[in-house]
């Protein structure tokens, strides 16, 4: 069973930056894509960003385009989410997701991101 370990997150003032990491317990050759989703209090989980592993193709939610950057370290089976120009509306629990060949999709434990005004 695929396991994901998230790190990063925390409390930051508006305009600040944070970086999230997500390490997957699978060989990098089996990863199709990794992504980040977030869930704010009282709201449904929403897509934030994803990266296709082989070619590094990325996609973003409109709300984070130009502020967030997703990247990967293939050798470590790890994805990163660099978040800049954070605002209070970005406050949420951020979940990492992996889609891999031959294994069910997996989710990380979640990382709290809180942006104060």
C-alpha positions as a Markdown table, in Angstrom:
| # | Residue | x | y | z |
|---|---|---|---|---|
| 1 | Unk | 0.0 | 0.0 | 0.0 |
| 2 | Unk | 1.3 | 3.4 | -1.0 |
| 3 | Unk | 2.1 | 5.8 | 1.8 |
| 4 | Unk | 2.6 | 9.5 | 1.7 |
| 5 | Unk | 4.4 | 11.6 | 4.2 |
| 6 | Unk | 3.7 | 15.3 | 4.2 |
| 7 | Unk | 5.8 | 18.0 | 5.8 |
| 8 | Unk | 5.8 | 21.8 | 5.9 |
| 9 | Unk | 2.9 | 24.0 | 6.5 |
| 10 | Unk | 2.3 | 26.2 | 9.5 |
| 11 | Unk | 1.3 | 29.8 | 10.3 |
| 12 | Unk | 2.3 | 32.7 | 8.2 |
| 13 | Unk | 1.3 | 36.3 | 7.7 |
| 14 | Unk | -0.4 | 37.5 | 4.6 |
| 15 | Unk | 2.0 | 38.0 | 1.8 |
| 16 | Unk | 4.4 | 35.3 | 3.2 |
| 17 | Unk | 5.5 | 32.0 | 1.8 |
| 18 | Unk | 5.5 | 28.3 | 2.8 |
| 19 | Unk | 6.6 | 25.1 | 1.2 |
| 20 | Unk | 5.0 | 21.7 | 1.5 |
| 21 | Unk | 6.7 | 18.4 | 0.8 |
| 22 | Unk | 5.2 | 15.0 | 0.0 |
| 23 | Unk | 7.3 | 11.9 | -0.1 |
| 24 | Unk | 5.8 | 8.7 | -1.6 |
| 25 | Unk | 6.8 | 5.2 | -0.6 |
| 26 | Unk | 6.9 | 3.9 | -4.2 |
| 27 | Unk | 9.4 | 3.7 | -7.0 |
| 28 | Unk | 9.4 | 6.9 | -9.0 |
| 29 | Unk | 8.9 | 4.8 | -12.2 |
| 30 | Unk | 5.5 | 3.8 | -11.0 |
| 31 | Unk | 4.2 | 7.3 | -10.3 |
| 32 | Unk | 1.8 | 8.7 | -12.9 |
| 33 | Unk | 1.1 | 12.0 | -11.1 |
| 34 | Unk | 1.1 | 13.7 | -7.8 |
| 35 | Unk | -1.0 | 16.6 | -6.7 |
| 36 | Unk | -2.2 | 18.8 | -3.9 |
| 37 | Unk | -5.8 | 19.5 | -2.8 |
| 38 | Unk | -7.0 | 21.6 | 0.1 |
| 39 | Unk | -10.0 | 21.8 | 2.3 |
| 40 | Unk | -11.0 | 24.9 | 4.2 |
| 41 | Unk | -13.4 | 24.8 | 7.2 |
| 42 | Unk | -17.0 | 24.2 | 6.1 |
| 43 | Unk | -16.0 | 23.7 | 2.5 |
| 44 | Unk | -15.4 | 20.8 | 0.2 |
| 45 | Unk | -11.9 | 19.6 | -0.8 |
| 46 | Unk | -10.7 | 21.3 | -3.9 |
| 47 | Unk | -7.9 | 20.8 | -6.4 |
| 48 | Unk | -4.9 | 23.0 | -6.1 |
| 49 | Unk | -2.1 | 21.7 | -8.4 |
| 50 | Unk | -0.8 | 18.6 | -10.0 |
| 51 | Unk | 2.3 | 17.4 | -11.8 |
| 52 | Unk | 2.5 | 14.6 | -14.4 |
| 53 | Unk | 5.6 | 12.7 | -13.3 |
| 54 | Unk | 7.2 | 11.6 | -16.6 |
| 55 | Unk | 7.3 | 15.0 | -18.3 |
| 56 | Unk | 6.8 | 17.3 | -15.4 |
| 57 | Unk | 3.7 | 18.8 | -16.9 |
| 58 | Unk | 1.9 | 21.0 | -14.4 |
| 59 | Unk | -1.6 | 22.4 | -13.9 |
| 60 | Unk | -3.1 | 24.7 | -11.3 |
| 61 | Unk | -6.4 | 26.0 | -10.0 |
| 62 | Unk | -7.1 | 29.5 | -11.2 |
| 63 | Unk | -7.1 | 30.7 | -7.6 |
| 64 | Unk | -3.4 | 29.9 | -7.2 |
| 65 | Unk | -1.9 | 30.4 | -10.6 |
| 66 | Unk | 1.1 | 32.7 | -10.5 |
| 67 | Unk | 1.5 | 32.3 | -6.8 |
| 68 | Unk | 2.0 | 28.5 | -6.2 |
| 69 | Unk | 4.5 | 26.2 | -7.9 |
| 70 | Unk | 4.5 | 22.5 | -7.9 |
| 71 | Unk | 7.7 | 20.6 | -8.6 |
| 72 | Unk | 9.2 | 17.1 | -8.1 |
| 73 | Unk | 12.4 | 15.4 | -7.2 |
| 74 | Unk | 12.1 | 12.1 | -9.1 |
| 75 | Unk | 15.0 | 10.5 | -7.3 |
| 76 | Unk | 13.2 | 11.0 | -4.0 |
| 77 | Unk | 9.7 | 10.3 | -5.2 |
| 78 | Unk | 8.8 | 13.6 | -3.7 |
| 79 | Unk | 6.6 | 16.5 | -4.8 |
| 80 | Unk | 6.8 | 20.0 | -3.5 |
| 81 | Unk | 4.3 | 22.9 | -3.4 |
| 82 | Unk | 5.9 | 26.3 | -3.1 |
| 83 | Unk | 3.3 | 28.8 | -2.0 |
| 84 | Unk | 4.0 | 32.5 | -2.3 |
| 85 | Unk | 1.9 | 35.7 | -1.8 |
| 86 | Unk | -0.3 | 33.8 | 0.6 |
| 87 | Unk | -3.6 | 35.3 | 1.7 |
| 88 | Unk | -6.1 | 34.4 | 4.3 |
| 89 | Unk | -8.3 | 32.6 | 1.7 |
| 90 | Unk | -5.5 | 30.1 | 1.3 |
| 91 | Unk | -6.0 | 28.9 | 4.9 |
| 92 | Unk | -6.9 | 25.2 | 4.7 |
| 93 | Unk | -5.6 | 21.7 | 5.3 |
| 94 | Unk | -3.5 | 20.7 | 2.3 |
| 95 | Unk | -3.6 | 17.1 | 1.2 |
| 96 | Unk | -1.1 | 15.4 | -1.1 |
| 97 | Unk | -2.4 | 12.8 | -3.5 |
| 98 | Unk | -0.5 | 10.2 | -5.7 |
| 99 | Unk | -1.7 | 8.3 | -8.7 |
| 100 | Unk | 0.5 | 5.3 | -9.4 |
| 101 | Unk | 0.5 | 2.3 | -11.7 |
| 102 | Unk | -0.6 | -0.9 | -10.0 |
| 103 | Unk | -1.7 | 0.7 | -6.7 |
| 104 | Unk | -4.8 | 2.5 | -5.4 |
| 105 | Unk | -4.6 | 6.3 | -5.2 |
| 106 | Unk | -3.3 | 7.4 | -1.9 |
| 107 | Unk | -3.6 | 10.5 | 0.2 |
| 108 | Unk | -1.3 | 12.1 | 2.7 |
| 109 | Unk | -2.2 | 12.9 | 6.3 |
| 110 | Unk | -2.8 | 16.6 | 5.6 |
| 111 | Unk | -0.8 | 19.7 | 6.5 |
| 112 | Unk | -2.4 | 22.7 | 8.2 |
| 113 | Unk | -1.7 | 26.1 | 6.5 |
| 114 | Unk | -2.9 | 29.1 | 8.3 |
| 115 | Unk | -2.5 | 32.6 | 6.9 |
| 116 | Unk | -3.2 | 35.6 | 9.2 |
| 117 | Unk | -4.3 | 39.0 | 7.9 |
